Amino acid sequence: MRSVAGAMSSLVKEHFPDGCTGVEVGVWEGSTSAGLLNRLPQLKLIMVDHWKKHPSIKGQFWSQEKMDNCFEKALNATDFAKDRRKIMRMDSLEAAVKLEGEVFGFVFIDATHTPQALSKDLEAWGSKISVGGLFFCDDIGGSIDRKYGCKMQRLFFAYAKENGFEEPQWLAYNVWWTLRVK
């Protein structure tokens, strides 16, 4: 089975053979960012993540120390392409405001996995995708998110239909994608 970065890279190459600027919202340890930057040498990638402990989540796994370690791993994983990456360590909605007026070849939403957060991210980032650009969304269906998956998938499909995108298609693992057509 292909990796998420491998599957995404194939689509990005097909639609943007000369390269583009893309955004990953929700970077975690940077493995997808590193895979994209490695496979797409002309890609410029904006990496958005606040790397902060969420106040409602308990346990050591989600401590601020863990988030800081994830940030360091993301830096190290993408250091080979530091001239082609831009790291925005902030909330996704704050980053979207800072990038007001910008248009991107693709956006990959892999951030806070709740319907409320996804709805806000779709609104904040969907309008920043160029006509002919790609919109990817992770963990919106399937086994990884049994609590919210179907609702999140419906949100993504409805957003696509109402905002000039084709009907979303499954890509790999729990990643779905769509193409902006107008």
Buried (B, 14 or more C-beta within 10 A) or exposed (E): EEBBBBBBBBBBBEBBEEBBBBBBBBBBBBBBBBBBBBBBEEBBBBBBBBBBBEEEEEEEEBEEEBBEEBBEBBBEBBEEBEEBBBBBBBBBBEBBEEBEEEEBBBBBBBBBBBBEBBBBBBEBBBEBBBEEBBBBBBBBBBEEBEEBBBBBBEBBBEBBEEBBBEEBEEBBBBBBBBBBEE
